[in-house]
Amino acid sequence: MGRLFFLVLIAVLLGLAVWWISREWSGNADRVARAKSEVRGYLERMGSELVQLDTDDGSALDALGEAVDRMNTARAQLAAATTLGQVRVARETARGGLYFIRKARMAMGLDPGPPLPR
């Protein structure tokens, strides 16, 4: 009897975990649209920063190259994103690009700019 109760408890806990994960990763259309809009703002910020920055410093150029790669990857991820989880991945990629822009600005001796979004 104790073994059966234990197995039922485990099955219920696994079911709850699957439900929670699917709810978090799927999201509804409004939440996905809002999240995509937020990431598009980060990508616009990255694009404007990349257009403005010009340097001959090797480490700053490397950081800017990484930022460009992250921006292109985030754009592709965002275009293909249909779930909240996929948008979160694009958001983290965009945050990585913003990090490299800050790193390039510091290598150039400039103010690093606004803090990274949370």
Steps between C-alpha positions, in 0.01 A plus 500: 500500500784740588677423174185575296451832682863591428461420128180704475669791677795486259262488200309803629820696559629415152167607351516833682857555383407431137199731525708780654778475242259490206310800637816701548648418161188533291354825634206670340510714187489831689791411723703382201422821309602719798820305548584526130443875515742527791768305312447714188577804716828343606584422137424858395724628778777267385463610140522869584803443723678300231441772241639770729812320626815516288839385621841371400563330835537124456320394816214742432470367144484145630227596746305682228531195275357283778217750549415488128496119509272501805269755342462298180445180697242666726314636196483155345390344830234766549365458148458126558369529857146379560517429873598702802796271561636564151462875550692469828788336314503787247492747789804344664684506169416869460616568856830335407534739207434798725767369737754497218404853398567614858831315490596674172404841637717443807792386280462823303513705821134603475225488758363144490147634452181384666506184709401168349130421517396240756 
